[in-house]
Amino acid sequence: MSAPLLSVENLSVRFGDTEAVKDISFAIGRGERVALVGESGSGKSVTALAILRLLQDAQIQGRIMLDGVDLASVSEREMRGLRGNDIAMIFQEPMTALNPLYSIGEQIAEALELHEGLFPKQAKARAVELLRRTGIPEPERRVSHFPHELSGGQRQRAMIAMALACRPKLLLADEPTTALDVTIRAQIIELLLELQRDAAETRGMAVLLITHDLNLVRRFAQRVAVMEKGVLVECAVTETLFTNPQHPYTRKLLDSRPQREIHPVLPIAPVLLEARGVAVDYATSQPGPRGWFRRGRFRAVHPLDLALRQGETLGVVGESGSGKSTLAMALLGLQRASEGQIEFQGEPLSAYRGKAQRTLRSRMQIVFQDPFGSLSPRMTIEEIVGEGLALHRPQLTEDERRTRVVDVLREVGIDARAMSRYPHEFSGGQRQRIAIARALVVDPQMIVLDEPTSALDVSIQQQVLHLLAQLQIKYNLSYLFISHDLAVMRAMAHRVLVFKDGYLVEQGDTESVLFDPQNDYTRALVAAAML
């Protein structure tokens, strides 16, 4: 039996008094695909960065053998020669990993000139070929573009091209698809599989995929290693791990996939929100003759009809840029509709003025995708949750307001003793619970949920979805649930609207749309979600 390409033996990583990785050992064979899974804080990314020797202020113990070379003992100069050449990495967020001051072609060519000694002209030609190989359209033109001029999927493809430029023996992929739409995610995984198969014929490239997406793991990996709180708790062949997990934590992860919790809507439930012929345009500026700019219009949402009943969850799915969030802003009255009419409880939004409009605002709330970005870092939890009460319930005394804040925090599972703390002192799941409490405190009838679980680990995601389902039953809430995760949509939505390029292409009962889609685009979304 041949020696493994990578052998990690008794690896421990410590930051001061905190041990992030605790005595783990695993190996990866040539041409093998291994997934390293676990929740945030489990030590996955720290392990990858330790292999690359990119950790600062860390104490590292153990051996990291790459093709017979101990990476833990080589000099920094030798390590620089190995990075990019023998071992490369794809990072989770390409916009922060790519240099905004250099074109994509320059960044790819840099590695080729450094490691393979190519002249600039040769390196550029190779960069064009790599971009073409990774599926970027018009590579001859795109090679001169800067990162901000590419879409999210194109930036991730460019980073893959950069990582593969010198044909590495080992590729570390740290959450390479987390920020991507479901169809783009499927394309990236298929691309990695294809490139890995080609590389295996020549240099035997192995891949270590770091992720918390279990569907992706099942599609991509041959073996899976599971980490919990810095400890490697289980390692097995992929199919064996999914069908017969041995460790309780692995079983917990597999059981955390969204479970359907749908409470039927009452037949007599009234329509709470209705849109008829609603369209949304944005003003644009386009260059005209003699350098003048002329104003134009971009249609973000094309005319559509929809209705949301009391106690119902209406799901809105589609890729980035499809018009989902724009539609939500229009339904909330925060974005002007160019055509059509929106009614809340039978009254046009335009009819709400003055005090009535303030009352309307309390009845329609929103929970955003990133709770850390939507919660003020300068306010305590008590101030954040109580702010809506101060505005919409000014008649309440300070004690009454505080009691209401305590009650709603308890409702979402946050201890009242945490009220004096700030958002950065909480985990992602706790912050999202606080964001839900902020929306709930003013007794809304409708809540817009804009990707409320996409930034959360699978087990935390399941907890938040369960909380939302229970709150809906208790308070008969209506949800407009925006997501690109079809598993989450199936767990939460009574009905689904499917958006593409601003058009409503399909709608209907959730089970019907997801298991018997009629539109080609919906079928593509469903197929991509089955990774």
C-alpha positions in Angstrom: 0.0 0.0 0.0 1.5 3.4 -1.0 2.2 6.1 1.5 -0.5 8.8 1.9 0.0 12.2 0.3 -0.8 14.0 3.5 -0.4 12.6 7.0 -1.4 14.7 10.0 -0.2 13.1 13.2 -1.2 14.2 16.7 -1.8 17.8 15.6 -2.6 20.3 18.4 -3.0 24.1 18.0 -3.2 26.4 20.9 -3.9 30.2 21.1 -2.7 31.3 24.5 -4.8 29.3 27.0 -7.3 28.1 24.3 -6.7 24.8 22.6 -8.4 25.1 19.2 -7.3 21.7 17.9 -6.6 18.8 20.2 -4.3 15.9 19.2 -6.0 15.0 15.8 -4.6 12.5 13.3 -5.8 11.8 9.7 -4.4 11.0 6.3 -5.3 11.7 2.6 -4.3 9.5 -0.2 -3.2 10.7 -3.7 -6.2 11.7 -5.7 -8.5 11.3 -2.8 -11.4 13.6 -1.8 -11.9 14.0 2.0 -14.4 16.3 3.7 -13.7 17.8 7.1 -17.1 18.7 8.6 -18.3 20.3 11.9 -19.9 23.4 13.2 -18.3 26.9 13.5 -15.6 26.8 16.2 -14.9 23.1 15.7 -11.4 23.7 14.4 -11.8 22.9 10.7 -10.3 26.1 9.3 -7.6 26.2 12.0 -6.6 22.7 10.9 -6.3 23.8 7.3 -4.4 27.0 8.1 -2.0 24.9 10.4 -1.3 22.7 7.4 -0.4 25.8 5.4 1.5 27.3 8.3 -0.6 30.5 8.0 -1.5 30.8 11.7 0.0 33.7 13.7 0.5 33.7 17.5 -0.3 30.0 17.6 1.6 27.1 19.2 1.5 24.1 16.9 2.5 20.6 18.0 2.6 17.4 15.9 3.7 16.3 12.5 2.2 17.4 9.1 3.8 15.2 6.4 3.2 16.2 2.8 4.7 13.7 0.3 7.5 12.9 2.8 8.2 16.5 3.9 7.3 17.6 7.4 5.6 21.0 6.9 5.8 21.7 10.7 9.7 21.7 10.6 10.6 23.3 7.3 11.8 27.0 7.2 9.5 29.8 6.2 11.4 30.3 3.0 10.9 26.6 2.1 7.2 26.9 3.0 6.8 29.8 0.7 8.1 27.6 -2.1 5.6 24.9 -1.2 2.5 27.2 -0.9 0.8 27.5 -4.3 3.2 25.0 -5.9 2.6 21.8 -3.9 -0.3 22.8 -1.8 -2.9 25.5 -2.5 -6.1 26.8 -0.9 -9.5 28.1 -2.0 -10.9 30.5 0.7 -14.5 30.9 1.6 -15.0 34.6 0.6 -13.1 35.4 -2.6 -13.8 39.2 -2.4 -11.7 39.4 0.8 -9.0 36.9 -0.4 -8.4 38.5 -3.8 -6.4 41.7 -4.0 -8.7 44.5 -5.2 -5.8 46.5 -6.7 -4.7 43.9 -9.2 -6.5 42.3 -12.1 -7.5 38.7 -12.0 -4.9 37.9 -14.7 -2.1 39.6 -12.8 -2.9 37.6 -9.6 -2.9 34.3 -11.4 0.2 35.2 -13.4 2.1 36.1 -10.2 2.1 32.5 -9.0 3.1 31.2 -12.4 6.1 33.6 -12.7 7.2 32.9 -9.1 6.9 29.1 -9.0 7.3 28.1 -12.7 9.5 30.9 -13.9 7.3 31.9 -16.8 7.7 35.2 -18.6 4.8 37.7 -18.2 3.5 37.0 -21.7 3.5 33.2 -21.1 2.0 33.6 -17.7 -0.9 35.8 -19.1 -1.6 33.2 -21.8 -1.7 30.5 -19.2 -4.0 32.6 -17.0 -6.4 33.0 -19.9 -6.4 29.2 -20.4 -7.0 28.6 -16.7 -10.0 31.0 -16.7 -11.4 29.3 -19.8 -10.8 25.9 -18.1 -12.8 27.0 -15.0 -15.7 28.2 -17.1 -15.4 32.0 -17.1 -16.9 33.4 -20.3 -14.7 35.6 -22.5 -11.5 34.8 -20.6 -9.4 37.0 -23.0 -11.4 40.0 -21.8 -12.0 38.9 -18.2 -8.3 38.3 -17.5 -7.9 42.1 -17.3 -10.9 42.6 -15.0 -10.6 43.4 -11.3 -12.4 41.3 -8.6 -15.2 43.8 -8.1 -16.1 43.5 -11.8 -16.9 39.8 -11.5 -20.0 38.1 -10.0 -19.7 35.9 -6.9 -19.5 32.7 -8.9 -17.0 34.2 -11.3 -14.8 35.3 -8.4 -14.8 31.9 -6.9 -13.9 30.4 -10.3 -11.0 32.9 -10.6 -9.8 31.8 -7.2 -10.0 28.2 -8.2 -8.0 29.0 -11.4 -5.4 30.7 -9.2 -5.2 27.8 -6.8 -4.7 25.3 -9.7 -2.3 27.4 -11.6 0.8 25.4 -10.6 -1.0 22.0 -10.5 -0.7 21.4 -6.7 -0.6 18.0 -5.2 -3.1 19.0 -2.5 -6.0 21.5 -2.7 -7.6 22.8 0.5 -11.1 24.1 -0.2 -12.5 26.1 2.8 -16.3 26.5 2.4 -15.8 27.3 -1.3 -19.6 27.4 -2.0 -21.2 28.8 1.1 -21.8 32.3 -0.3 -23.1 31.0 -3.7 -26.5 30.4 -5.1 -27.6 26.8 -5.3 -27.1 26.4 -9.1 -23.7 28.2 -9.0 -22.8 25.9 -6.0 -23.6 22.8 -8.1 -21.5 24.2 -11.0 -18.5 24.8 -8.7 -18.6 21.3 -7.2 -18.9 19.8 -10.7 -16.0 21.9 -11.8 -13.9 20.7 -8.8 -14.7 17.1 -9.5 -13.8 17.5 -13.2 -10.6 19.3 -12.5 -9.6 16.9 -9.7 -10.2 14.0 -12.1 -8.0 15.6 -14.7 -5.3 16.4 -12.2 -5.4 12.9 -10.8 -4.2 11.6 -14.2 -1.1 13.7 -14.0 -0.1 14.7 -10.5 -2.6 12.9 -8.3 -4.2 16.0 -6.8 -6.1 15.3 -3.6 -8.8 17.6 -2.1 -9.6 18.4 1.5 -13.0 20.0 1.5 -14.0 22.0 4.6 -17.7 22.6 5.0 -20.8 22.2 7.1 -23.0 21.5 4.0 -23.9 17.8 4.4 -25.6 17.5 1.0 -22.4 18.8 -0.7 -20.3 16.3 1.3 -22.4 13.4 0.2 -22.0 14.5 -3.5 -18.3 15.2 -3.4 -16.3 13.3 -0.8 -15.1 9.8 -0.7 -14.3 9.9 3.1 -15.5 12.2 5.8 -13.8 13.4 9.0 -16.0 14.9 11.7 -14.7 17.5 14.2 -16.3 18.7 17.4 -14.7 21.4 19.6 -11.2 20.7 18.2 -11.5 16.9 18.5 -11.7 14.5 15.6 -14.6 12.3 16.7 -15.3 10.1 13.7 -13.8 9.3 10.3 -15.4 7.0 7.8 -16.3 6.3 4.2 -19.0 8.8 3.1 -21.8 6.4 2.5 -21.1 4.5 5.8 -21.0 7.7 7.8 -24.4 8.8 6.4 -26.1 5.4 6.8 -24.5 4.3 10.0 -22.9 7.1 12.0 -21.2 6.0 15.2 -20.6 9.1 17.3 -23.5 11.0 18.9 -22.2 14.3 17.5 -22.3 12.9 14.0 -25.8 11.7 14.5 -26.7 15.1 15.8 -25.4 16.8 12.7 -27.3 14.4 10.4 -30.5 14.9 12.4 -30.1 18.7 12.2 -31.1 18.8 8.5 -34.3 20.9 8.3 -37.5 19.0 9.3 -40.9 20.0 7.9 -43.0 21.8 10.6 -46.0 23.0 8.8 -49.2 23.9 10.7 -52.2 24.0 8.3 -53.6 27.4 7.5 -57.2 27.7 8.6 -59.6 27.7 5.6 -61.3 30.9 7.0 -58.0 32.7 7.4 -58.3 36.2 5.9 -55.8 37.6 3.3 -53.4 39.8 5.2 -51.3 41.1 2.3 -52.2 41.2 -1.4 -50.3 42.5 -4.4 -51.9 43.0 -7.8 -49.9 43.7 -10.9 -46.9 45.0 -8.8 -43.7 45.9 -10.6 -40.6 47.6 -9.4 -38.2 49.7 -11.5 -34.9 51.4 -10.6 -33.5 54.5 -12.2 -30.2 54.1 -14.0 -27.7 56.4 -15.8 -26.4 55.4 -19.2 -23.7 57.1 -21.2 -25.0 58.9 -24.3 -23.5 61.0 -27.1 -20.9 63.6 -26.4 -20.2 62.2 -22.9 -23.7 63.1 -21.5 -25.5 60.7 -19.3 -29.2 59.9 -19.9 -31.5 58.4 -17.4 -32.9 55.0 -18.0 -35.0 52.4 -16.1 -34.2 48.9 -15.0 -37.1 46.6 -14.2 -36.1 44.6 -11.1 -39.5 43.0 -10.6 -41.9 42.4 -13.5 -45.7 42.6 -12.9 -47.0 39.9 -10.6 -49.9 39.0 -8.2 -49.6 37.4 -4.8 -51.6 36.9 -1.6 -50.4 36.1 1.9 -53.0 34.8 4.4 -53.0 35.2 8.2 -50.9 32.4 9.7 -49.3 31.4 6.4 -45.7 31.1 5.3 -45.1 32.2 1.7 -41.7 31.2 0.4 -39.8 33.2 -2.2 -36.9 31.4 -3.9 -34.4 32.3 -6.6 -30.8 33.2 -7.2 -29.1 36.4 -6.3 -30.4 39.3 -8.4 -33.7 37.5 -9.1 -35.7 40.3 -7.4 -36.6 38.5 -4.1 -35.4 41.2 -1.7 -36.6 44.0 -3.9 -40.1 42.5 -3.9 -40.0 42.2 -0.1 -39.0 45.9 0.3 -41.9 46.9 -2.0 -44.4 44.8 0.0 -43.2 46.5 3.2 -43.6 49.9 1.6 -39.9 50.6 1.8 -39.5 50.6 -1.9 -41.9 52.3 -4.2 -43.8 50.1 -6.7 -43.7 51.4 -10.2 -47.0 49.7 -11.2 -49.8 47.9 -9.4 -51.2 48.1 -5.9 -50.3 46.5 -2.6 -52.9 46.2 0.1 -52.6 45.3 3.8 -55.7 44.1 5.5 -57.7 45.4 2.5 -56.3 48.9 2.6 -53.7 50.2 0.0 -50.4 51.0 1.5 -50.7 54.5 0.1 -53.8 55.1 2.3 -51.7 54.7 5.5 -50.6 58.2 6.6 -49.3 59.7 9.9 -50.3 57.7 13.0 -51.8 55.0 10.8 -48.5 54.5 9.0 -46.6 54.1 12.2 -49.1 51.5 13.3 -48.6 49.7 10.0 -44.8 49.7 10.6 -45.3 47.8 13.9 -47.5 45.2 12.1 -44.9 44.5 9.4 -41.4 43.6 10.6 -38.3 42.1 9.1 -35.4 39.8 10.2 -32.3 40.1 8.1 -29.8 37.5 6.9 -26.8 38.7 9.0 -27.7 39.5 12.6 -24.3 40.9 13.4 -24.6 43.5 10.7 -28.2 44.4 11.5 -27.8 44.8 15.3 -26.1 48.0 16.5 -22.8 47.2 18.2 -23.2 50.3 20.4 -26.5 49.3 22.0 -27.2 46.7 24.7 -29.6 43.9 24.0 -32.2 45.6 26.2 -31.9 48.8 24.1 -32.0 46.9 20.8 -35.1 44.9 21.6 -36.8 47.8 23.5 -36.2 50.4 20.8 -39.3 49.4 18.8 -41.4 49.7 22.0 -40.2 53.2 22.7 -41.3 54.2 19.2 -44.5 52.3 18.8 -45.7 52.0 22.4 -44.7 55.4 24.0 -47.5 55.1 26.6 -45.6 52.3 28.3 -43.6 53.1 31.5 -40.0 52.2 31.7 -40.8 49.2 34.0 -43.5 48.0 31.6 -41.2 48.3 28.6 -38.5 46.3 30.5 -41.0 43.6 31.5 -42.1 43.2 27.8 -38.4 43.0 26.7 -37.7 40.3 29.4 -40.8 38.3 28.2 -40.0 38.4 24.5 -36.3 37.4 25.1 -37.5 34.5 27.2 -39.8 33.6 24.3 -36.9 33.2 21.9 -34.7 31.4 24.4 -32.4 34.3 25.7 -31.9 34.7 29.4 -32.9 38.1 30.9 -29.5 38.3 32.6 -28.0 38.9 29.1 -29.9 42.2 28.6 -26.9 44.4 29.6 -24.6 42.6 27.1 -23.7 43.7 23.5 -24.2 41.8 20.2 -20.5 40.8 19.9 -20.8 38.8 23.1 -23.3 36.3 21.6 -23.0 33.5 19.0 -24.5 33.7 15.6 -27.6 31.7 16.6 -28.1 33.8 19.7 -27.8 37.0 17.7 -30.5 35.8 15.3 -32.8 35.0 18.2 -32.3 38.6 19.4 -33.1 39.9 16.0 -36.3 37.8 16.0 -37.1 39.2 19.5 -36.7 42.7 18.2 -39.3 42.0 15.5 -41.6 40.2 17.8 -41.7 42.7 20.6 -44.1 45.1 18.8 -46.7 42.4 18.2 -46.5 42.2 14.4 -48.9 40.3 12.2 -46.4 39.7 9.4 -42.6 39.2 9.4 -40.3 39.2 6.4 -37.6 36.7 6.9 -34.7 37.5 4.5 -32.4 34.5 4.5 -32.6 34.3 8.3 -30.6 31.0 8.6 -28.1 31.0 5.7 -25.2 32.2 7.9 -25.9 29.6 10.6 -24.6 26.1 11.3 -27.0 23.2 10.5 -27.9 22.4 14.1 -28.4 26.2 15.0 -30.3 26.6 11.8 -32.7 23.8 12.8 -33.2 25.4 16.2 -34.1 28.8 14.7 -36.5 27.2 12.2 -38.2 25.3 15.0 -38.5 28.6 17.0 -40.0 30.4 14.0 -42.5 27.5 13.5 -43.5 27.6 17.2 -43.9 31.4 17.2 -46.1 31.3 14.1 -48.4 28.8 15.7 -48.6 30.7 19.0 -49.2 34.1 17.5 -50.8 33.2 14.2 -48.0 35.1 12.4 -47.6 35.4 8.6 -44.1 35.0 7.2 -42.7 36.0 3.8 -39.7 33.7 3.8 -36.9 34.5 1.4 -34.3 31.9 0.7 -32.2 30.0 -1.9 -32.1 26.9 0.3 -34.9 24.6 -0.9 -34.5 22.3 2.1 -35.3 25.2 4.4 -38.1 26.2 2.1 -39.7 22.8 2.2 -39.4 22.8 6.0 -41.2 26.2 6.5 -43.3 27.2 3.5 -47.0 26.5 2.8 -46.6 27.9 -0.7 -43.6 28.9 -2.8 -42.9 31.6 -5.5 -40.0 30.9 -7.8 -38.2 34.0 -9.2 -35.8 34.3 -12.1 -34.4 37.6 -13.5 -37.3 39.5 -11.9 -40.0 37.3 -13.3 -42.3 35.0 -11.2 -41.9 31.8 -13.2 -43.7 29.3 -11.0 -45.8 29.2 -7.9 -47.9 26.8 -5.9 -48.1 24.4 -2.9 -44.5 23.7 -1.6 -44.6 20.0 -2.1 -46.0 20.3 -5.6 -43.5 22.9 -6.8 -40.4 21.0 -5.3 -41.4 17.5 -6.2 -43.2 18.1 -9.5 -41.8 21.4 -10.9 -43.3 22.6 -14.2 -40.8 25.2 -15.2 -37.3 24.4 -16.5 -35.7 26.8 -14.2 -37.4 25.4 -11.1 -36.3 21.9 -12.3 -32.7 23.2 -12.5 -33.0 24.6 -9.0 -34.4 21.4 -7.5 -31.7 19.3 -9.3 -28.9 21.5 -8.0 -30.3 21.3 -4.5 -30.1 17.5 -4.5 -26.2 17.6 -4.2 
